[in-house]
């Protein structure tokens, strides 16, 4: 399934959670996985979502470092 993280399309497995998409994004950008704990994840409307939030095909999320 494909989702968009910070305007970057990433491919993740069906049933993946927000943390999985962000981890894939970090690997794609050659960044350390530890950044996941330093940031927050938002949906396309700017609402904060949890690491365990389920994702669906075509969803857009944003990852911001605090």
Backbone torsions as a table, in degrees:
resi	resn	phi	psi	omega
1	UNK	NA	147.7	-178.5
2	UNK	-110.2	132.9	173.1
3	UNK	-131.8	165.1	-179.7
4	UNK	-114.2	128.0	176.4
5	UNK	-120.9	117.9	179.9
6	UNK	49.3	49.4	178.9
7	UNK	64.3	17.8	176.5
8	UNK	-117.7	122.1	178.4
9	UNK	-77.3	131.7	176.8
10	UNK	-127.6	147.3	177.9
11	UNK	-102.8	126.2	179.9
12	UNK	-132.6	169.8	-176.9
13	UNK	-79.9	155.2	176.8
14	UNK	-60.0	137.5	-179.8
15	UNK	84.6	9.4	-178.9
16	UNK	-70.1	158.3	178.1
17	UNK	-107.7	171.3	-177.2
18	UNK	-57.0	-39.4	-179.4
19	UNK	-62.2	-34.4	179.7
20	UNK	-67.1	-40.5	178.9
21	UNK	-66.4	-41.8	179.9
22	UNK	-67.5	-39.7	177.0
23	UNK	-61.2	-42.1	177.3
24	UNK	-63.1	-40.1	176.9
25	UNK	-62.0	-44.7	-179.9
26	UNK	-62.7	-40.4	177.5
27	UNK	-64.0	-43.1	179.1
28	UNK	-60.4	-37.0	-178.6
29	UNK	-89.5	3.8	-179.8
30	UNK	59.6	43.3	177.8
31	UNK	-111.5	156.3	-178.7
32	UNK	-69.9	145.8	179.3
33	UNK	-65.2	-21.7	-179.4
34	UNK	-64.6	-18.0	177.4
35	UNK	-62.3	-25.3	-178.8
36	UNK	-57.1	-40.4	-178.1
37	UNK	-76.9	-15.5	-178.2
38	UNK	-91.8	-10.2	-173.9
39	UNK	-116.8	-177.5	174.7
40	UNK	-130.1	154.3	-178.0
41	UNK	-112.0	134.5	179.3
42	UNK	-125.3	152.2	173.6
43	UNK	-80.6	-177.6	-176.0
44	UNK	-63.8	-19.4	-178.7
45	UNK	-96.4	1.3	178.1
46	UNK	90.4	7.1	177.7
47	UNK	-84.9	133.7	-180.0
48	UNK	-69.7	136.0	177.0
49	UNK	-122.6	158.0	-178.4
50	UNK	-81.7	166.2	178.0
51	UNK	-61.5	-30.5	-176.3
52	UNK	-94.0	12.7	179.4
53	UNK	-66.4	130.3	179.0
54	UNK	-71.2	148.4	179.7
55	UNK	-115.3	158.4	176.5
56	UNK	-128.2	164.2	-179.5
57	UNK	-54.2	131.0	174.7
58	UNK	82.0	1.8	-178.1
59	UNK	-67.5	148.8	178.7
60	UNK	-114.2	127.3	175.2
61	UNK	-130.9	161.6	179.0
62	UNK	-124.7	140.0	177.8
63	UNK	-117.0	122.4	-178.5
64	UNK	-124.6	137.8	176.3
65	UNK	-84.9	133.7	179.7
66	UNK	-80.3	NA	NA
